[in-house]
Amino acid sequence: MRLGVLTLAFAYIWGTPFVRQVMKVHQPYARMWVMFGGYARDTCLVELETEVDGQRTPLDRFELLSIPDPSKAPHSLRFAERQNAGEPMIRSVCRRLPDGAPLYAEVRCLAGDEGWKVMRRADEDACAAVGLKR
């Protein structure tokens, strides 16, 4: 009896992810296999651009801030956090930009199974948006 229950439990644990992923059968009873399900949920990607001669060009924040080794940069410059949409990073970069140079920042964060969610669009000057008008 115990061997039968153990065999059924083993078959369910190992078999239902196989049925769902390989055979493409999506039943509510079929468990989905997930590796690192909650890892990197707060990961945000920040893309910075500035305008040079009317053209938008990518901006390397570490180069602008004279940081030769990004791994030794302050946490707020290396990582953008979901709750503040990269605002500390944007403030630091804005302070080092030449006067009148706009900064465009697009911040996207992981939103679970839905993929990336845009937290800030690069359609306006980010310096003005965070209260650093120049």
N, CA, C and O atoms as CSV, one atom per row, in Angstrom:
chain,resi,resn,atom,element,x,y,z
A,1,MET,N,N,0.817,-1.193,0.000
A,1,MET,CA,C,0.000,0.000,0.000
A,1,MET,C,C,0.870,1.271,0.000
A,1,MET,O,O,0.656,2.193,-0.787
A,2,ARG,N,N,1.862,1.284,0.914
A,2,ARG,CA,C,2.741,2.456,0.973
A,2,ARG,C,C,3.520,2.632,-0.317
A,2,ARG,O,O,3.704,3.750,-0.798
A,3,LEU,N,N,3.973,1.523,-0.869
A,3,LEU,CA,C,4.729,1.580,-2.114
A,3,LEU,C,C,3.859,2.123,-3.243
A,3,LEU,O,O,4.338,2.877,-4.090
A,4,GLY,N,N,2.602,1.750,-3.259
A,4,GLY,CA,C,1.683,2.239,-4.284
A,4,GLY,C,C,1.440,3.738,-4.172
A,4,GLY,O,O,1.433,4.444,-5.180
A,5,VAL,N,N,1.239,4.231,-2.938
A,5,VAL,CA,C,1.031,5.664,-2.717
A,5,VAL,C,C,2.288,6.441,-3.074
A,5,VAL,O,O,2.220,7.492,-3.711
A,6,LEU,N,N,3.435,5.916,-2.660
A,6,LEU,CA,C,4.703,6.562,-2.980
A,6,LEU,C,C,4.931,6.613,-4.487
A,6,LEU,O,O,5.398,7.625,-5.011
A,7,THR,N,N,4.608,5.539,-5.177
A,7,THR,CA,C,4.765,5.490,-6.634
A,7,THR,C,C,3.841,6.499,-7.308
A,7,THR,O,O,4.251,7.174,-8.252
A,8,LEU,N,N,2.598,6.610,-6.836
A,8,LEU,CA,C,1.662,7.581,-7.417
A,8,LEU,C,C,2.128,9.019,-7.160
A,8,LEU,O,O,2.054,9.868,-8.048
A,9,ALA,N,N,2.603,9.281,-5.955
A,9,ALA,CA,C,3.099,10.622,-5.648
A,9,ALA,C,C,4.315,10.944,-6.510
A,9,ALA,O,O,4.420,12.052,-7.037
A,10,PHE,N,N,5.220,10.008,-6.660
A,10,PHE,CA,C,6.407,10.206,-7.486
A,10,PHE,C,C,6.008,10.452,-8.943
A,10,PHE,O,O,6.561,11.336,-9.598
A,11,ALA,N,N,5.065,9.686,-9.440
A,11,ALA,CA,C,4.615,9.852,-10.831
A,11,ALA,C,C,3.969,11.224,-11.031
A,11,ALA,O,O,4.168,11.852,-12.071
A,12,TYR,N,N,3.206,11.690,-10.056
A,12,TYR,CA,C,2.571,13.006,-10.165
A,12,TYR,C,C,3.615,14.119,-10.148
A,12,TYR,O,O,3.571,15.037,-10.967
A,13,ILE,N,N,4.557,14.029,-9.204
A,13,ILE,CA,C,5.567,15.077,-9.069
A,13,ILE,C,C,6.443,15.166,-10.313
A,13,ILE,O,O,6.764,16.265,-10.764
A,14,TRP,N,N,6.823,14.051,-10.859
A,14,TRP,CA,C,7.703,14.049,-12.028
A,14,TRP,C,C,6.941,14.051,-13.350
A,14,TRP,O,O,7.451,14.553,-14.352
A,15,GLY,N,N,5.768,13.516,-13.368
A,15,GLY,CA,C,5.040,13.368,-14.628
A,15,GLY,C,C,4.276,14.585,-15.086
A,15,GLY,O,O,4.242,14.875,-16.282
A,16,THR,N,N,3.650,15.317,-14.151
A,16,THR,CA,C,2.814,16.439,-14.599
A,16,THR,C,C,3.605,17.579,-15.232
A,16,THR,O,O,3.110,18.170,-16.191
A,17,PRO,N,N,4.808,17.929,-14.755
A,17,PRO,CA,C,5.564,18.947,-15.511
A,17,PRO,C,C,5.924,18.462,-16.918
A,17,PRO,O,O,5.950,19.254,-17.860
A,18,PHE,N,N,6.196,17.182,-17.058
A,18,PHE,CA,C,6.490,16.615,-18.374
A,18,PHE,C,C,5.278,16.755,-19.285
A,18,PHE,O,O,5.408,17.173,-20.436
A,19,VAL,N,N,4.105,16.408,-18.776
A,19,VAL,CA,C,2.875,16.488,-19.570
A,19,VAL,C,C,2.623,17.938,-19.997
A,19,VAL,O,O,2.240,18.198,-21.137
A,20,ARG,N,N,2.836,18.857,-19.090
A,20,ARG,CA,C,2.548,20.264,-19.386
A,20,ARG,C,C,3.545,20.868,-20.367
A,20,ARG,O,O,3.148,21.595,-21.277
A,21,GLN,N,N,4.831,20.579,-20.197
A,21,GLN,CA,C,5.840,21.247,-21.015
A,21,GLN,C,C,6.170,20.510,-22.302
A,21,GLN,O,O,6.361,21.145,-23.339
A,22,VAL,N,N,6.239,19.207,-22.262
A,22,VAL,CA,C,6.626,18.459,-23.454
A,22,VAL,C,C,5.425,18.120,-24.326
A,22,VAL,O,O,5.480,18.252,-25.549
A,23,MET,N,N,4.359,17.690,-23.703
A,23,MET,CA,C,3.187,17.289,-24.477
A,23,MET,C,C,2.214,18.443,-24.714
A,23,MET,O,O,1.220,18.293,-25.424
A,24,LYS,N,N,2.514,19.607,-24.106
A,24,LYS,CA,C,1.713,20.828,-24.276
A,24,LYS,C,C,0.251,20.646,-23.862
A,24,LYS,O,O,-0.646,21.229,-24.470
A,25,VAL,N,N,0.015,19.842,-22.835
A,25,VAL,CA,C,-1.323,19.648,-22.288
A,25,VAL,C,C,-1.442,20.560,-21.075
A,25,VAL,O,O,-0.718,20.390,-20.094
A,26,HIS,N,N,-2.349,21.526,-21.138
A,26,HIS,CA,C,-2.497,22.496,-20.056
A,26,HIS,C,C,-3.786,22.202,-19.294
A,26,HIS,O,O,-4.860,22.698,-19.635
A,27,GLN,N,N,-3.652,21.405,-18.282
A,27,GLN,CA,C,-4.768,21.074,-17.401
A,27,GLN,C,C,-4.515,21.706,-16.041
A,27,GLN,O,O,-3.361,21.871,-15.647
A,28,PRO,N,N,-5.561,22.059,-15.322
A,28,PRO,CA,C,-5.350,22.688,-14.013
A,28,PRO,C,C,-4.644,21.770,-13.010
A,28,PRO,O,O,-3.998,22.257,-12.082
A,29,TYR,N,N,-4.757,20.478,-13.181
A,29,TYR,CA,C,-4.116,19.541,-12.248
A,29,TYR,C,C,-2.631,19.349,-12.568
A,29,TYR,O,O,-1.887,18.831,-11.735
A,30,ALA,N,N,-2.192,19.757,-13.757
A,30,ALA,CA,C,-0.801,19.545,-14.171
A,30,ALA,C,C,0.076,20.664,-13.617
A,30,ALA,O,O,-0.078,21.828,-13.987
A,31,ARG,N,N,0.987,20.303,-12.738
A,31,ARG,CA,C,1.907,21.278,-12.155
A,31,ARG,C,C,2.862,21.789,-13.225
A,31,ARG,O,O,3.213,21.074,-14.164
A,32,MET,N,N,3.273,23.044,-13.059
A,32,MET,CA,C,4.251,23.606,-13.987
A,32,MET,C,C,5.617,23.600,-13.305
A,32,MET,O,O,5.724,23.948,-12.129
A,33,TRP,N,N,6.643,23.213,-14.023
A,33,TRP,CA,C,7.993,23.200,-13.480
A,33,TRP,C,C,8.572,24.597,-13.636
A,33,TRP,O,O,8.584,25.148,-14.737
A,34,VAL,N,N,9.050,25.167,-12.547
A,34,VAL,CA,C,9.615,26.505,-12.556
A,34,VAL,C,C,10.967,26.470,-11.881
A,34,VAL,O,O,11.097,25.984,-10.758
A,35,MET,N,N,11.975,26.985,-12.566
A,35,MET,CA,C,13.310,27.059,-11.985
A,35,MET,C,C,13.557,28.496,-11.562
A,35,MET,O,O,13.419,29.408,-12.378
A,36,PHE,N,N,13.911,28.715,-10.332
A,36,PHE,CA,C,14.168,30.048,-9.789
A,36,PHE,C,C,12.955,30.955,-9.975
A,36,PHE,O,O,13.080,32.047,-10.528
A,37,GLY,N,N,11.816,30.527,-9.532
A,37,GLY,CA,C,10.565,31.247,-9.737
A,37,GLY,C,C,10.530,32.663,-9.206
A,37,GLY,O,O,9.924,33.525,-9.842
A,38,GLY,N,N,11.149,32.947,-8.072
A,38,GLY,CA,C,11.080,34.285,-7.519
A,38,GLY,C,C,12.370,35.067,-7.648
A,38,GLY,O,O,12.469,36.189,-7.151
A,39,TYR,N,N,13.358,34.490,-8.310
A,39,TYR,CA,C,14.664,35.130,-8.407
A,39,TYR,C,C,14.614,36.307,-9.374
A,39,TYR,O,O,14.021,36.206,-10.448
A,40,ALA,N,N,15.225,37.406,-9.003
A,40,ALA,CA,C,15.379,38.609,-9.844
A,40,ALA,C,C,14.066,39.311,-10.143
A,40,ALA,O,O,13.947,39.974,-11.173
A,41,ARG,N,N,13.082,39.181,-9.271
A,41,ARG,CA,C,11.804,39.861,-9.492
A,41,ARG,C,C,11.947,41.380,-9.440
A,41,ARG,O,O,11.174,42.100,-10.073
A,42,ASP,N,N,12.926,41.865,-8.693
A,42,ASP,CA,C,13.103,43.311,-8.572
A,42,ASP,C,C,14.157,43.866,-9.516
A,42,ASP,O,O,14.644,44.979,-9.317
A,43,THR,N,N,14.511,43.105,-10.536
A,43,THR,CA,C,15.524,43.546,-11.477
A,43,THR,C,C,14.951,44.630,-12.393
A,43,THR,O,O,13.873,44.476,-12.966
A,44,CYS,N,N,15.693,45.716,-12.514
A,44,CYS,CA,C,15.287,46.799,-13.410
A,44,CYS,C,C,16.421,47.106,-14.383
A,44,CYS,O,O,17.596,47.057,-14.017
A,45,LEU,N,N,16.068,47.413,-15.592
A,45,LEU,CA,C,17.018,47.768,-16.633
A,45,LEU,C,C,16.850,49.255,-16.928
A,45,LEU,O,O,15.742,49.726,-17.182
A,46,VAL,N,N,17.955,49.985,-16.893
A,46,VAL,CA,C,17.920,51.428,-17.152
A,46,VAL,C,C,18.734,51.720,-18.400
A,46,VAL,O,O,19.905,51.351,-18.488
A,47,GLU,N,N,18.119,52.376,-19.350
A,47,GLU,CA,C,18.808,52.801,-20.571
A,47,GLU,C,C,18.810,54.323,-20.587
A,47,GLU,O,O,17.755,54.957,-20.586
A,48,LEU,N,N,19.999,54.896,-20.602
A,48,LEU,CA,C,20.150,56.351,-20.580
A,48,LEU,C,C,20.621,56.843,-21.941
A,48,LEU,O,O,21.471,56.229,-22.585
A,49,GLU,N,N,20.052,57.962,-22.359
A,49,GLU,CA,C,20.448,58.594,-23.615
A,49,GLU,C,C,20.529,60.096,-23.404
A,49,GLU,O,O,19.839,60.655,-22.551
A,50,THR,N,N,21.369,60.735,-24.180
A,50,THR,CA,C,21.418,62.191,-24.196
A,50,THR,C,C,21.357,62.634,-25.651
A,50,THR,O,O,21.422,61.811,-26.564
A,51,GLU,N,N,21.234,63.923,-25.856
A,51,GLU,CA,C,21.101,64.443,-27.210
A,51,GLU,C,C,22.375,65.199,-27.596
A,51,GLU,O,O,22.791,66.131,-26.908
A,52,VAL,N,N,22.981,64.784,-28.698
A,52,VAL,CA,C,24.176,65.437,-29.219
A,52,VAL,C,C,23.906,65.785,-30.679
A,52,VAL,O,O,23.644,64.902,-31.496
A,53,ASP,N,N,23.970,67.063,-31.001
A,53,ASP,CA,C,23.705,67.542,-32.370
A,53,ASP,C,C,22.360,67.064,-32.899
A,53,ASP,O,O,22.239,66.704,-34.070
A,54,GLY,N,N,21.356,67.063,-32.036
A,54,GLY,CA,C,20.013,66.683,-32.449
A,54,GLY,C,C,19.780,65.191,-32.547
A,54,GLY,O,O,18.678,64.771,-32.900
A,55,GLN,N,N,20.766,64.384,-32.251
A,55,GLN,CA,C,20.639,62.919,-32.313
A,55,GLN,C,C,20.744,62.347,-30.908
A,55,GLN,O,O,21.588,62.770,-30.117
A,56,ARG,N,N,19.894,61.398,-30.606
A,56,ARG,CA,C,19.991,60.707,-29.317
A,56,ARG,C,C,21.124,59.684,-29.373
A,56,ARG,O,O,21.229,58.895,-30.313
A,57,THR,N,N,21.963,59.719,-28.347
A,57,THR,CA,C,23.070,58.768,-28.268
A,57,THR,C,C,23.065,58.104,-26.893
A,57,THR,O,O,22.740,58.744,-25.893
A,58,PRO,N,N,23.426,56.821,-26.843
A,58,PRO,CA,C,23.475,56.123,-25.553
A,58,PRO,C,C,24.503,56.762,-24.631
A,58,PRO,O,O,25.524,57.280,-25.082
A,59,LEU,N,N,24.222,56.718,-23.352
A,59,LEU,CA,C,25.087,57.338,-22.355
A,59,LEU,C,C,25.530,56.270,-21.357
A,59,LEU,O,O,24.703,55.554,-20.793
A,60,ASP,N,N,26.833,56.170,-21.149
A,60,ASP,CA,C,27.384,55.245,-20.157
A,60,ASP,C,C,27.531,56.007,-18.848
A,60,ASP,O,O,28.382,56.889,-18.729
A,61,ARG,N,N,26.710,55.670,-17.874
A,61,ARG,CA,C,26.713,56.421,-16.614
A,61,ARG,C,C,28.024,56.293,-15.857
A,61,ARG,O,O,28.445,57.233,-15.183
A,62,PHE,N,N,28.673,55.142,-15.960
A,62,PHE,CA,C,29.935,54.946,-15.248
A,62,PHE,C,C,31.050,55.804,-15.860
A,62,PHE,O,O,31.878,56.366,-15.142
A,63,GLU,N,N,31.059,55.893,-17.165
A,63,GLU,CA,C,32.062,56.738,-17.835
A,63,GLU,C,C,31.822,58.213,-17.509
A,63,GLU,O,O,32.765,58.952,-17.228
A,64,LEU,N,N,30.565,58.633,-17.549
A,64,LEU,CA,C,30.230,60.024,-17.250
A,64,LEU,C,C,30.623,60.392,-15.817
A,64,LEU,O,O,31.074,61.509,-15.562
A,65,LEU,N,N,30.453,59.461,-14.894
A,65,LEU,CA,C,30.744,59.722,-13.487
A,65,LEU,C,C,32.178,59.365,-13.110
A,65,LEU,O,O,32.529,59.370,-11.930
A,66,SER,N,N,33.006,59.056,-14.104
A,66,SER,CA,C,34.427,58.718,-13.906
A,66,SER,C,C,34.622,57.560,-12.934
A,66,SER,O,O,35.435,57.628,-12.012
A,67,ILE,N,N,33.855,56.493,-13.162
A,67,ILE,CA,C,33.970,55.287,-12.333
A,67,ILE,C,C,34.577,54.204,-13.218
A,67,ILE,O,O,33.882,53.650,-14.069
A,68,PRO,N,N,35.874,53.888,-13.035
A,68,PRO,CA,C,36.521,52.917,-13.921
A,68,PRO,C,C,36.037,51.480,-13.706
A,68,PRO,O,O,36.005,50.694,-14.653
A,69,ASP,N,N,35.666,51.133,-12.487
A,69,ASP,CA,C,35.228,49.767,-12.183
A,69,ASP,C,C,33.778,49.808,-11.696
A,69,ASP,O,O,33.535,50.133,-10.534
A,70,PRO,N,N,32.803,49.482,-12.566
A,70,PRO,CA,C,31.397,49.553,-12.166
A,70,PRO,C,C,31.045,48.703,-10.942
A,70,PRO,O,O,30.081,49.007,-10.239
A,71,SER,N,N,31.809,47.655,-10.683
A,71,SER,CA,C,31.490,46.816,-9.529
A,71,SER,C,C,31.761,47.540,-8.209
A,71,SER,O,O,31.265,47.124,-7.162
A,72,LYS,N,N,32.539,48.614,-8.252
A,72,LYS,CA,C,32.833,49.375,-7.040
A,72,LYS,C,C,31.990,50.648,-6.940
A,72,LYS,O,O,32.193,51.459,-6.036
A,73,ALA,N,N,31.069,50.818,-7.845
A,73,ALA,CA,C,30.192,51.991,-7.821
A,73,ALA,C,C,29.175,51.844,-6.689
A,73,ALA,O,O,28.890,50.726,-6.260
A,74,PRO,N,N,28.630,52.947,-6.206
A,74,PRO,CA,C,27.579,52.866,-5.185
A,74,PRO,C,C,26.383,52.066,-5.701
A,74,PRO,O,O,26.104,52.035,-6.899
A,75,HIS,N,N,25.699,51.433,-4.780
A,75,HIS,CA,C,24.552,50.574,-5.124
A,75,HIS,C,C,23.515,51.319,-5.970
A,75,HIS,O,O,22.965,50.753,-6.915
A,76,SER,N,N,23.248,52.582,-5.634
A,76,SER,CA,C,22.217,53.334,-6.361
A,76,SER,C,C,22.597,53.625,-7.809
A,76,SER,O,O,21.729,53.958,-8.616
A,77,LEU,N,N,23.894,53.503,-8.155
A,77,LEU,CA,C,24.314,53.694,-9.545
A,77,LEU,C,C,24.354,52.378,-10.315
A,77,LEU,O,O,24.218,52.368,-11.539
A,78,ARG,N,N,24.536,51.285,-9.612
A,78,ARG,CA,C,24.599,49.987,-10.286
A,78,ARG,C,C,23.222,49.392,-10.527
A,78,ARG,O,O,22.990,48.736,-11.543
A,79,PHE,N,N,22.308,49.624,-9.590
A,79,PHE,CA,C,20.999,48.982,-9.669
A,79,PHE,C,C,19.882,50.007,-9.522
A,79,PHE,O,O,19.950,50.907,-8.685
A,80,ALA,N,N,18.868,49.855,-10.340
A,80,ALA,CA,C,17.670,50.678,-10.192
A,80,ALA,C,C,16.640,49.828,-9.458
A,80,ALA,O,O,16.504,48.634,-9.723
A,81,GLU,N,N,15.925,50.445,-8.546
A,81,GLU,CA,C,14.927,49.716,-7.784
A,81,GLU,C,C,13.537,50.080,-8.269
A,81,GLU,O,O,13.272,51.208,-8.684
A,82,ARG,N,N,12.667,49.102,-8.206
A,82,ARG,CA,C,11.315,49.254,-8.720
A,82,ARG,C,C,10.569,50.422,-8.069
A,82,ARG,O,O,9.893,51.183,-8.761
A,83,GLN,N,N,10.685,50.568,-6.758
A,83,GLN,CA,C,9.854,51.560,-6.065
A,83,GLN,C,C,10.217,53.000,-6.410
A,83,GLN,O,O,9.370,53.885,-6.287
A,84,ASN,N,N,11.451,53.260,-6.838
A,84,ASN,CA,C,11.800,54.644,-7.173
A,84,ASN,C,C,12.148,54.832,-8.642
A,84,ASN,O,O,12.568,55.917,-9.045
A,85,ALA,N,N,11.981,53.796,-9.439
A,85,ALA,CA,C,12.162,53.854,-10.900
A,85,ALA,C,C,13.500,54.469,-11.310
A,85,ALA,O,O,13.575,55.205,-12.293
A,86,GLY,N,N,14.558,54.162,-10.549
A,86,GLY,CA,C,15.893,54.621,-10.914
A,86,GLY,C,C,16.169,56.082,-10.632
A,86,GLY,O,O,17.129,56.641,-11.162
A,87,GLU,N,N,15.342,56.719,-9.802
A,87,GLU,CA,C,15.494,58.156,-9.558
A,87,GLU,C,C,16.851,58.551,-8.964
A,87,GLU,O,O,17.420,59.544,-9.417
A,88,PRO,N,N,17.406,57.830,-7.974
A,88,PRO,CA,C,18.736,58.221,-7.469
A,88,PRO,C,C,19.818,58.168,-8.554
A,88,PRO,O,O,20.709,59.016,-8.588
A,89,MET,N,N,19.736,57.182,-9.428
A,89,MET,CA,C,20.694,57.063,-10.528
A,89,MET,C,C,20.541,58.248,-11.475
A,89,MET,O,O,21.533,58.840,-11.900
A,90,ILE,N,N,19.313,58.589,-11.800
A,90,ILE,CA,C,19.043,59.696,-12.715
A,90,ILE,C,C,19.536,61.015,-12.122
A,90,ILE,O,O,20.109,61.840,-12.833
A,91,ARG,N,N,19.316,61.214,-10.828
A,91,ARG,CA,C,19.783,62.445,-10.172
A,91,ARG,C,C,21.307,62.566,-10.251
A,91,ARG,O,O,21.827,63.643,-10.543
A,92,SER,N,N,22.019,61.475,-9.994
A,92,SER,CA,C,23.490,61.506,-10.036
A,92,SER,C,C,23.993,61.837,-11.433
A,92,SER,O,O,24.929,62.621,-11.591
A,93,VAL,N,N,23.378,61.247,-12.434
A,93,VAL,CA,C,23.802,61.489,-13.814
A,93,VAL,C,C,23.461,62.917,-14.230
A,93,VAL,O,O,24.262,63.564,-14.906
A,94,CYS,N,N,22.301,63.418,-13.847
A,94,CYS,CA,C,21.893,64.775,-14.211
A,94,CYS,C,C,22.861,65.822,-13.662
A,94,CYS,O,O,23.146,66.821,-14.322
A,95,ARG,N,N,23.356,65.587,-12.466
A,95,ARG,CA,C,24.277,66.555,-11.851
A,95,ARG,C,C,25.595,66.656,-12.619
A,95,ARG,O,O,26.276,67.678,-12.535
A,96,ARG,N,N,25.964,65.618,-13.361
A,96,ARG,CA,C,27.244,65.614,-14.085
A,96,ARG,C,C,27.110,65.968,-15.558
A,96,ARG,O,O,28.119,66.177,-16.233
A,97,LEU,N,N,25.903,66.038,-16.064
A,97,LEU,CA,C,25.703,66.400,-17.472
A,97,LEU,C,C,26.022,67.874,-17.686
A,97,LEU,O,O,25.829,68.681,-16.777
A,98,PRO,N,N,26.502,68.238,-18.859
A,98,PRO,CA,C,26.713,69.663,-19.166
A,98,PRO,C,C,25.377,70.417,-19.112
A,98,PRO,O,O,24.319,69.833,-19.351
A,99,ASP,N,N,25.435,71.702,-18.799
A,99,ASP,CA,C,24.218,72.512,-18.717
A,99,ASP,C,C,23.459,72.463,-20.038
A,99,ASP,O,O,24.039,72.592,-21.116
A,100,GLY,N,N,22.166,72.274,-19.924
A,100,GLY,CA,C,21.304,72.252,-21.095
A,100,GLY,C,C,21.224,70.927,-21.813
A,100,GLY,O,O,20.395,70.774,-22.709
A,101,ALA,N,N,22.058,69.956,-21.455
A,101,ALA,CA,C,22.008,68.645,-22.108
A,101,ALA,C,C,20.874,67.825,-21.503
A,101,ALA,O,O,20.847,67.607,-20.292
A,102,PRO,N,N,19.935,67.368,-22.336
A,102,PRO,CA,C,18.823,66.582,-21.799
A,102,PRO,C,C,19.259,65.139,-21.510
A,102,PRO,O,O,20.206,64.626,-22.106
A,103,LEU,N,N,18.560,64.519,-20.603
A,103,LEU,CA,C,18.783,63.102,-20.287
A,103,LEU,C,C,17.467,62.376,-20.474
A,103,LEU,O,O,16.448,62.750,-19.893
A,104,TYR,N,N,17.499,61.351,-21.278
A,104,TYR,CA,C,16.320,60.524,-21.492
A,104,TYR,C,C,16.593,59.168,-20.851
A,104,TYR,O,O,17.617,58.541,-21.118
A,105,ALA,N,N,15.674,58.724,-20.008
A,105,ALA,CA,C,15.867,57.474,-19.287
A,105,ALA,C,C,14.642,56.587,-19.459
A,105,ALA,O,O,13.509,57.005,-19.223
A,106,GLU,N,N,14.901,55.344,-19.878
A,106,GLU,CA,C,13.830,54.357,-19.920
A,106,GLU,C,C,14.150,53.311,-18.871
A,106,GLU,O,O,15.222,52.706,-18.895
A,107,VAL,N,N,13.226,53.100,-17.955
A,107,VAL,CA,C,13.406,52.129,-16.876
A,107,VAL,C,C,12.345,51.054,-17.043
A,107,VAL,O,O,11.146,51.331,-17.058
A,108,ARG,N,N,12.825,49.809,-17.171
A,108,ARG,CA,C,11.922,48.659,-17.264
A,108,ARG,C,C,12.271,47.684,-16.148
A,108,ARG,O,O,13.444,47.417,-15.889
A,109,CYS,N,N,11.246,47.158,-15.491
A,109,CYS,CA,C,11.446,46.216,-14.397
A,109,CYS,C,C,10.695,44.930,-14.696
A,109,CYS,O,O,9.666,44.938,-15.372
A,110,LEU,N,N,11.225,43.824,-14.182
A,110,LEU,CA,C,10.546,42.542,-14.346
A,110,LEU,C,C,9.232,42.563,-13.584
A,110,LEU,O,O,9.171,43.001,-12.435
A,111,ALA,N,N,8.193,42.089,-14.232
A,111,ALA,CA,C,6.865,42.069,-13.612
A,111,ALA,C,C,6.336,40.644,-13.572
A,111,ALA,O,O,5.228,40.377,-14.037
A,112,GLY,N,N,7.110,39.743,-13.028
A,112,GLY,CA,C,6.663,38.359,-12.910
A,112,GLY,C,C,6.584,37.666,-14.240
A,112,GLY,O,O,7.462,37.821,-15.088
A,113,ASP,N,N,5.533,36.902,-14.425
A,113,ASP,CA,C,5.372,36.124,-15.655
A,113,ASP,C,C,4.973,36.979,-16.848
A,113,ASP,O,O,5.018,36.513,-17.986
A,114,GLU,N,N,4.582,38.225,-16.600
A,114,GLU,CA,C,4.160,39.104,-17.695
A,114,GLU,C,C,5.333,39.685,-18.466
A,114,GLU,O,O,5.135,40.258,-19.538
A,115,GLY,N,N,6.537,39.554,-17.954
A,115,GLY,CA,C,7.712,40.100,-18.630
A,115,GLY,C,C,8.100,41.455,-18.067
A,115,GLY,O,O,7.934,41.704,-16.872
A,116,TRP,N,N,8.612,42.328,-18.914
A,116,TRP,CA,C,9.101,43.635,-18.491
A,116,TRP,C,C,7.968,44.643,-18.443
A,116,TRP,O,O,7.112,44.677,-19.328
A,117,LYS,N,N,7.969,45.463,-17.405
A,117,LYS,CA,C,6.986,46.541,-17.273
A,117,LYS,C,C,7.748,47.863,-17.319
A,117,LYS,O,O,8.726,48.044,-16.593
A,118,VAL,N,N,7.307,48.777,-18.161
A,118,VAL,CA,C,7.962,50.073,-18.296
A,118,VAL,C,C,7.559,50.951,-17.107
A,118,VAL,O,O,6.379,51.239,-16.907
A,119,MET,N,N,8.550,51.368,-16.328
A,119,MET,CA,C,8.304,52.207,-15.159
A,119,MET,C,C,8.479,53.695,-15.504
A,119,MET,O,O,7.827,54.556,-14.914
A,120,ARG,N,N,9.360,53.982,-16.457
A,120,ARG,CA,C,9.610,55.363,-16.892
A,120,ARG,C,C,9.945,55.306,-18.378
A,120,ARG,O,O,10.802,54.530,-18.802
A,121,ARG,N,N,9.268,56.127,-19.157
A,121,ARG,CA,C,9.517,56.170,-20.602
A,121,ARG,C,C,10.543,57.247,-20.932
A,121,ARG,O,O,10.693,58.226,-20.201
A,122,ALA,N,N,11.238,57.051,-22.034
A,122,ALA,CA,C,12.289,57.986,-22.462
A,122,ALA,C,C,11.730,59.043,-23.412
A,122,ALA,O,O,12.361,59.369,-24.418
A,123,ASP,N,N,10.565,59.572,-23.104
A,123,ASP,CA,C,9.967,60.558,-24.006
A,123,ASP,C,C,10.061,61.995,-23.486
A,123,ASP,O,O,9.640,62.930,-24.168
A,124,GLU,N,N,10.616,62.174,-22.275
A,124,GLU,CA,C,10.795,63.516,-21.730
A,124,GLU,C,C,12.145,63.592,-21.032
A,124,GLU,O,O,12.771,62.575,-20.736
A,125,ASP,N,N,12.575,64.815,-20.778
A,125,ASP,CA,C,13.839,65.018,-20.088
A,125,ASP,C,C,13.711,64.502,-18.658
A,125,ASP,O,O,12.928,65.037,-17.873
A,126,ALA,N,N,14.467,63.478,-18.320
A,126,ALA,CA,C,14.386,62.841,-17.004
A,126,ALA,C,C,14.861,63.772,-15.899
A,126,ALA,O,O,14.382,63.679,-14.769
A,127,CYS,N,N,15.791,64.663,-16.203
A,127,CYS,CA,C,16.288,65.606,-15.186
A,127,CYS,C,C,15.155,66.525,-14.727
A,127,CYS,O,O,15.002,66.778,-13.532
A,128,ALA,N,N,14.375,67.016,-15.666
A,128,ALA,CA,C,13.246,67.868,-15.317
A,128,ALA,C,C,12.185,67.064,-14.576
A,128,ALA,O,O,11.527,67.589,-13.679
A,129,ALA,N,N,12.014,65.805,-14.940
A,129,ALA,CA,C,10.989,64.968,-14.323
A,129,ALA,C,C,11.294,64.671,-12.844
A,129,ALA,O,O,10.375,64.484,-12.046
A,130,VAL,N,N,12.579,64.628,-12.483
A,130,VAL,CA,C,12.937,64.361,-11.081
A,130,VAL,C,C,13.198,65.667,-10.315
A,130,VAL,O,O,13.644,65.631,-9.168
A,131,GLY,N,N,12.927,66.805,-10.935
A,131,GLY,CA,C,13.031,68.083,-10.240
A,131,GLY,C,C,14.394,68.757,-10.335
A,131,GLY,O,O,14.698,69.657,-9.552
A,132,LEU,N,N,15.214,68.329,-11.289
A,132,LEU,CA,C,16.518,68.974,-11.475
A,132,LEU,C,C,16.511,69.733,-12.799
A,132,LEU,O,O,17.148,69.309,-13.763
A,133,LYS,N,N,15.810,70.828,-12.847
A,133,LYS,CA,C,15.761,71.635,-14.075
A,133,LYS,C,C,17.063,72.403,-14.206
A,133,LYS,O,O,17.569,72.980,-13.243
A,134,ARG,N,N,17.590,72.397,-15.414
A,134,ARG,CA,C,18.852,73.107,-15.652
A,134,ARG,C,C,18.676,74.073,-16.782
A,134,ARG,O,O,19.620,74.775,-17.147
